[in-house]
Amino acid sequence: MDVELQVNNSISPDARFISWAPSPCSVRVTNPTGASSPTVSVRIAGVSAAGGGAIVFRTGAAGTFSNDLTLAVPVNGTSVPFFTAGRFGQPSVNNGDVRIEARMGTTLVGSVPVMVRIRKNANVLKPAERNRLVAAFAQLNNQGLGRFADFRDMHTAAGDLEAHGGPGFLPWHRAYLLDLERELQAIDPSVALPYWRFDQAAPNLFTLDFMGVSDRLGTVRFSNTNPFQFWKTDGVQGINRRPLNGWNPNTQPGPSVRTEAQTLALGTQFSAFRSMQGNPHGTAHTRWGGSISSIPTAVRDPLFFLLHCNVDRLWAKWQRQNGRFNPAQANSYDSNPGNRIGHRLPDTMWPWNQITGGQRPPTAPGGTLAMSPCTNAPGPQPQVQSTLDYKGSVSATSRMGFDYDDVQF
Amino acid sequence: MATKRKTAKRSKSAKRSPSLKAFARRAVSIAINERNTAKQRVAALAAAPLAAFENDKDLAAVLNILRNKDEPISVRLGALESLQAASFSVDTFAPYRGDYLATLRKIVDDPDPELRQRVLGLLMREHDGSAQEKLLEGLKNPGKALVPPEKALQLLSYDVHAEAYSVARDIIKKPPNDDARREALRLLAADPSSAPLFEKLLRDKNELREIRQISASALNALKPDRLKEHAREILLDKSDYDDIKATSLTALEQFGDDAALGKDKALLKSVDRLSTGQATAKYKQSAKRFLSKFTK
């Protein structure tokens, strides 16, 4: 007797990545040898490696999760659906550090390794996670000639109004981060973007082995084993980043940066919450001198993506706190017919829509948004509204495949 | 009239709620009141960088603080940071951007070195031609320099032009200090004609290790194949330093051809030596990771 397990509706190993949001799975009998009835009872459970991720299950799109499921599976090969999700608080460290096992009685009849791939606080990443992230970034940059150059070109003065010119600021950057993260995952699927909590000290982030150490001039130094030592953007070597006013990011939170609690308390309406674009977002950028402190050059510094990952996490946390995933609800977004194009809910977002000229920028670098083997959302040309329900809370098909370590489903 | 036009440009969606407006008004009134302490004023400026600019009067007040040389420097820097953070909200800040940049240009030669440096950095990141000219002028004629040469070279890297290469080459010939030499080399890392210089520096065991690391990075972009050749030779050279070997190994691991590397027995042997020798634990770990790719 053998069964086949599908994760994210796929048999591909590339699709075996899950988050807190439930992923559609299925089991079917592929070898009925030994079966004596039309259905067999198959117990589905997760088995974690030491320190690895943990998973839970449920039979339908709704309902409570449990540690295991027992399913009646037809021996004629018909698939039986179920759902799996990471157990909140127990993300993976390595690819495949938790397995979905299928047993008949005590006999193992099927097994697939999966990863609970979650965006974590960069300050608590394990060295292996950090090294994989940095290596993937370096390869995406590839001597300044790689795909990363497209991400540089997306975030320049030409696209300012698309990215920052209205309430679409948060949706645009959510898509931007996801696009980059999927490109990193094409290099190393075990990588998830981590976030820099700018309202906390980060002694493990600003080190020679990770995001580097700034000297008095603001030139960032890296260890000889850190691939970031080869960083190059716009033809220019290295990274310039200088903490201002005597701030030490290893021991102090960003000065004057709104804390998480203050940010979440900005208001229950998106129109109020989005003032976080100034503080903490803008303030976190400008605690530094160097490229990260100005829009046209900020993306030269890979710290940009960790900063924005935290901005997005704050939005995600605010969404969950206030139930703001549904674009049809007025307070989930600052929807106004007077918003400029690219900032209204039904609008597609540049550059992924590939529209140029008129009210849009003259070029659209980078092509459409990268697709994922784990989910079809938000599609190659996302709309503003498609970024809100990133967990699939309103519609399961909206799930984008990422989650934060401290934001529950 | 100008005030009315700018205010009218603000979109409805950018309007703040009454409570945020009131908060912003309070912040600006604290910031502009000279009877408050500098600390109170800086804190007020930082509290609501976006919301503070509800009208032209508020913005003018903050720009005045930035311009006014009689204000405490901490308050002026606070005003600059507040404006800079607000500039990240492009739609809200758009009507004021012109005044902001004009003010920066006016204070580029301010007596305070920290303010000067920050303002020049902001302008260079906007590709401001006048800032670039001033930096180049200062490098050619130190009597006119607004910032130290190493800072000027670093800032020029935001918008590199051929004239900057020429100045950087002169600095390398006669560097005023080690930092200036380093920054000149970083600037030249974008100059294809400097590749031979970086090859020479990378292989010079008497050179500062930081300079050799920079040279490896520069070559990785300018002549990646040459870097790989040098990196291999460095790893085979028993007398070279472990940190430079680690840089070489990182280059090969990240950007090398795995198929070719896996067949290079001499290289694998030298990496194995690094993984078991006297090198630091970090370098040994790096060597082991490299080897693990070819011994699975």
Interface residues (C-beta under 8 A of the other chain):
Chain A: N131 A135 A138 Q139 N142 Q143 G144 L145 D160 L161 A163 H164 G165 G166 P167 F169 D209 L217 G218 T219 R221 S223 N224 T225 N226 P227 Q229 F230 W231 K232 G235 V236 Q237 G238 N240 L244 N245 P255 S256 G267 S271 A272 S275 Q277 G278 N279 H281 G282 T283 H285 T286 G289 G290 S291 S293 S294 I295 P296 T297 D334 N336 G338 N339 R340 H343
Chain B: S11 K12 S13 A14 R16 S17 L20 A43 A46 A47 A48 P49 L50 A51 L77 E81 Q84 A85 A86 S87 F88 S89 V90 D91 T92 A94 Q117 R118 G121 L122 R125 E126 H127 E150 K151 Q154 S157 Y158 V160 D179 R182 E183 R186 L187 A189 A190 E210 Q213 I214 A216 S217 A218 N220 A221 P224 D243 I244 A246 T247 L249 T250 A251 E253 Q254 F255 K282 Y283 Q285 S286 R289
